[in-house]
Amino acid sequence: MVKQMRLGLFENAQANDSGTATWRHPDNKRYLFDKLDYWRDTARMVEDAGFDFMFLADAWGWADVAGERPDVASAEGLDLPRLDPAIVLGALIPETSRLGLVATGSTLLEPPYAFARRMATLDILSGGRIGWNVVTTGTADTAVQGFGVPMVGHDERYLMADDFMQVVYKLWEQAWEEDALERDKNGRFADPAKVHRIEHEGPYFRSRGYGNTARSPQGTPVLFQAGASPAGRTFGGKHGEAIFVGSGPVEQLRALSASIRGEAVKNGRAADEVKIMAAISAVVGSTEEEAQRKYASVAAAQNPDVTIASYAWFTGLNLAAYDRDTPMTELKTELSQTQVARFAGKTVGDVLDDWHAHGVGARPFIGTPEQIADQMCKLVEGADLDGFLFSPVIPPASTADFIELVLPILKDRGAIAPHPAQPQTLRERLMGASSPALAESHTASGYRRKS
């Protein structure tokens, strides 16, 4: 029996993403990222194709090398400008009816009380189709400069995030009971006995008072997370419902899947309560040679000067300050350790070459539709994955190619879950849950008021 996979689309509300600058490529249309038509057309395309959700990544920081933003960053639209992903998703709610809508939010830079209201509002207006990708920073230390707050060390950020989660769980799960709103014009609007004051005194956050919104259809939005460090895996095992694990060889991904599922079990959850999704990109051609030519055109469209600025943006490390033969193991950072650890055993020169090709994103599968479908099925089975987050090499052309050429093969093999007969909440659709609410075994359920 073929294992069915879930699919999400990775997008970014800016001209470029993943540390690359492909906006000059003739098939790239996301240089029009600030036009609603781009997002409406993309969302409708993937909804019609049967994708489970569209995920908008985010970053607050900007490229910074030796204390200055390089001119190439502005000239190539590397990091700025960008839009607020939550507002973009809000605009897409009436344009879609089944597609899950997922936005990134930072536990370091967002106030939890305001953030809880924003996400609950989106979940209410979408009928329960919202997810939150939990991140502990804003990509670069330049983000904290913009906010005027101190940077926090890597592992401590996860302690801070855990405290943040307790505040929002109380607001989403505890403050308003599910049936508190009555809207009875001959009676009362809400039952006072089902509206509760929350109290939180944590090491990083404090909150006292009443939730600013009533309970949304899902209560807590579906919780997405990515983090390959030990602290990240521990956090994901406790809080995450869907975990992004990046890309890599099948053995590496299988070990990561086992580690994350093990962390879930330690927290009293079933191993399959966490859906593990790997990153995937694809360049599709009628032949391997055609696919390779298409991929070469992507690299040719990029300015190589972007690479230094881009890697510094994600990690705080200026690779131009090191000899190309320097082992990556000699470099240390408090920012994205994932983007250093992934290059263990490599040199600075190796990283510069690799980063120019695809930045922080997955190394794409390059080949015919059948070859790409084969690789996806092999990864799902071999690495114990639940699905993929598809990242277009050239948006939206790569997404359209995948939908037109690869997706029919996967559907014919029974590897894609069928469209739901009726609209569902994102949790019901992605997690296979019988209810929109978080599972009883999840740590947040302990905050839930029992009617």
N, C-alpha and C positions, 0 to 999 in steps of 0.2 A: 504494500500500500504506500502510495506517494505521500510524503509529509507536506501538508499545506503550509504556505508561507503568507505572512502579512506584509503589506507594502506601504511605505510612507515616502513622500517626496520631500527632499531637503531643498529649501529655497532660502533666500536672503534678501531683505528689503534694501538692497543697495546694488550698485552696478556690478560689482565683483564679489566673489566670496572665496573662502578656503585659502586665502593668501595668494591667489593668482589674479591676473588682470587680463581677462580674455574679451573685454568689451569691444575691442577692435575687430574681432572675427566677424566676417560678413553674415553669419547665421545667428549671431548673438543679438537677442532682442531685449535682454534685461538692462541694457543701458537706458531703457525707458521705464526703469523700476518705479519712478515717481508718477506714473500714469496708471490710474485704476484699471484701465482696459487690460494692461499686461497681467495683473493679478486675477482679474475676473476670468480671462481666457484660460490662464494656466489652471486655476482651481476647477473650472468646469471640465477641462480636458482630463484631469486626473480623476475627478469624481466619476465622470462617464466611463472611464477605463476600469474603475473598480478599486482604485487606491483607497486605503483605509483612512489616511490622514495626510495633510500637508503641514510641514514643520517649518516655521520661520525662525532661523537662528538669529542671534543678536550679539552685539558687542558695543560697549560704551567707549572703549579706548581708541587709540589711533596709533599708527606707525610712528616709532620714535627711535632714532639711532643717535647715540651719544648726546642725548638731551635735546635733539632738534627733529622736527618732522621733515623728512626729505622731500624736496620738490617733486620727485618722481611719484610720491604718494598722491599728491593732488593732480599731477599731470595725467596719471593713469587711473584715477578713481579707485585706488587700492582700498581705502578704509572709510573715507568720507566722500560725499554725504550719504546718510542713510535715513530710513524712516523707522518709526516706532512699530514693531511687529504687531503689538496688541491692537493698535488702531487699524492697521491693514486687515487683520483678521476680522475685526468688527465690521469693516466695510464689506467683507466677503460673506457674512452670515446670510443676508438675503439673496445672495447670488448662488448659494449652495443649499442642499437639503440633507445630504447624507455624509458629506466629507467631514472627518475630524479636523480640527484646527488647533495647532499646537504652537505656543510661543515660548521663547526663552525668558526667564526672569532671574535676576541676580539676588542672592541672599545677603551679599555684602553691601549692595548699593541701593536696594529698594527698602522702604519702610514697610514692615509686614502688614500693618493695619490698612494702609492705602492699597498695597498690592492685593490683599485678600478681596477688597471690594472690586477692584478692576477685573480680576479673574472670575469672581462670582457673577458680575454683570454680564461678561461674555458668555458664561455657561448658561445663565438664565435666558438671554436673548437667542442663543443658538439651539435651545432645547436640549442642552447637555452634550455638546460636541467638542468641548474644550479640553486641552491638555496643557500641562506646564512642564517645560524642560528646565529642571532645577540646576542652576550653575552657581558656583560659590564666588565668582569674581566677574570682572567685566572684560576679560581677555588680556588686558595689559595694565601695568601699573599706572599708565597715563590716565586710566579711568578714574582712579582715586584722586588724581590731581584735579580733574574736572569737577569732582564732587567735593573736594576739599576735606577728604577723610583720610586717615592713616591706612597704609597697606597692612594687611594681616597675613601672617605666615600660612603656608599651604595647609598643614594639618589642622591648625587652629581655625581656619576658615570652615572646615567641616564641623567642628564643635559649634561654631557660630551658626552654621546652617541648621544644625539639629535644634538649636534653640528657636530659630526662625520658624521651623516647621511646627513646633509646639504652639506658637502663637496662631498661625494660620489654621491649624487643625481645630483649635478652640473656636475660632471665628466661623469656620465652615461647618463644623460638625456639632458644636455644642451650643452656640448662641441662639440659634433658631431651630426648633423642631420641624420635622418635615411637613406636618400639617398645621403649623401655627397660623398661617394665613387663612382666613375664612371668607373675606370679601362679601359679607352678608349685609346688604343695605338696610335690612330690618333688624339686624343684630349688631355685630361688631366686625371690624376689619381684621383684627388678629386676636388670638387667645393669649392674654397676658401670662397665663400659667405656662405657656410654651415659648416664651421669649426670656432668655436668660443672660444675666451679666457674666462676663468672663473676667478672670483674674489671672495675670501671668507676671511673675517676678523671676526672670531668668538671669543668667550671667551676662547676657548681651542685650536682651530686649525686655521691655516692660509694657504691659497693656492692661488697662482696666476699663470696662464699659460694655457697650452693646455692639453687636455686629451691625455694620452699616447696611448690609443687604440681608434679606431673608435667605433661607437655604435654597441653593440652586438645585437643578435636577440631579446632578451627580454629587452634590455636597462638595467634596474635594475633587478638583479636576484630575484627570488621569495624570499620574506622576511619571515623567520621563527623566532620565539621568544618564550621564556619561562620566566616567572617571576610572582610569586604569590603575591609579595608585592604590596602595592598601587602604588608605583612609577613604578614598572614593568608592572602593568595592564594599567596605563596611557600611558606608552611608547608603549605597544603592541596595544592599541586602535588607536594610531596615525600612527604607522609604520607597524605593523605586518600584514601579509596576512594569515599565518598559525601559530597558537599558540599552543604550547605543554602545557598541564595543569597537567601532572602527573597522579596519580591514586587516588582513594578514593571512598567513598560511593556515590551513585547516587545523593543524595541531595546536597552534598558538591560540586560535579562537576557541577551540574546544576546551583548552585548559582555562581560559578566561571565563567561558560559560560555566564550567564546573565550579570555579571559585565563587562566582556571583550567586549561583544557585545554592551553594553551600552556606553563604552568608545569609540568604533568605531563610534557610532551614534553622540556622542558629537563632533567628528572630521569631521562631514559631510559625513560620509560613511554609507552605508546600513549595517544593523546588520549581514547579511549573507555574507558580503564581507570578513569577517574574518572566516577562517576555523579552528575549534577548534578540536584538536586531543589529546586524552588521551593516557597515557602510558599503555601498556599491556604486560604481560608475561604469558606464559602458560606452564604447564607440563601436557602432554596428556597421558592417559592410556586407555586400553580397558575397565578397571573398575576403580572406584575411588581408590580402594585399590592399584592397580598397579601404578596409578599416584602418590599416596602418597609415595610409596616405591621409585619411581624415584626421587621425590623431596628430600626425606631423604638422598639419595646418594649424592646429591649436597652439603648439609650442612656438611656431613661427609668428603667431599673432601677438605674442607677449614680449614685453620689454624686459630683458634679463636684469636690469637694474632694480626691478621690483623685488627680486628675491631677497636681497639683504634686508630691505625695509620690512618686508612681509614677515620674515622669520623673527625679527626683533619685535614686531608687533605682538606675536603670539607668545613669545618666550622671554622677552627682555634681553636677549642675547644678541650682540652685534657680531655676526660671524666674520665681518670684514676685519675685525681686530685679531683674528687668529690665522695661523698658517693652514693651508688646505689639508696638510697631513695631521693636524691635531686630532687626537681621538675625542669623540663626543663624550666619553666617560669623564673627561677632565673638566667639562663645563657644568656649572651649577646654576639653578634658578629657583625662585620661589613662585614663579608663575606656572605656565602649563608644563608640568613635568612630563606629561604624556608625550609631548612633542620633542622631548629630549630622550626619554626612555625608549621610544620607538626606533631610535637610531643607534641603540647599543651595538657596539662592534663596528660602527662606521666612523668615518672621518668627517671633518668639516667640509671638505671638498665633495664627499659623497652626498652630504645633506644639501649643499648648494645645487648640485645637479638634480637630485630627486625633487627638491622643493620647487625648482623652476618648472618641472614637468606637471606637478599636480598639487603643490602646496600642502596644506593640512589634510586635503581630501584623500579619498581612497585612490590607489593606483587602478586605473580603469581596466575592466575586461575589454580586450580588443579582439574582434573576430566576427564570425557570422552569427546570425540569430540562434542557430542550433548550438553553436559552441558556447555562447553566453548562457543560454538556458541550461545547458549541461553543467556549467561551472556553478550556477546558482543552486541547482538541485543537489549537487555534490557537497557544497558548503553547508546547506541546511541540514542534511543528514549527518555529514561527518563532524561538524562543529556543534551539533545540538543547538541550532539556531531556530528562532521562531519567525524570522522574516528579515527584510532588508529596508534600509533607508536609502532610497535612490537619489544620487546627487548628479545632476546633469553637468557634463563637461562643458557644453555650450547650451545655456538655457535660452529658449525652451526647446531648441531643435533636438537635443539629445533625449529629452523626455518624450518628444513625439516619435522619434525613431524607436525607442524602447517599447512604447505602447503599440506602435504599428507592427513591429517586426518580431519582438521577443515575447511580449505578453501573450499573444495567441498560442504560441508553442507551450508556454507554461500552463495556460488554461486547458489546452488539449490533453496535457499530461495529468490534469487534476491537481496541479501544484498550487493553484490559487483558490482561495476560499470564494464561493459564489457570493454575488451581491445579496444583501439581506432583503427579504421580501418587503419589509417595512422599515422606515427610518429608525435607527437605534441611537442610543447614546454612544459616545466613543468608548466608554468602559465596556458596555455590552458587546460592541462590535470587535474591539481589539483584544479584550481579555477573555471573550467567550463567557462573560458573566451573565447570570440570570437576573441581576438587579443593577441599576445605575450606581448603587452605593459601593464604597470600598468594601473589600472582603472583611469578614469578621476577624480574620487572623492578622490583618494589617494593624500596625501600631496606632494609626489614627482612629480606628474604630473604638478604642478605649475612651475617647473623648465624646463619643456620640451619646446624645440623650436618648433614653429608651422610652418610647411612648407608652 
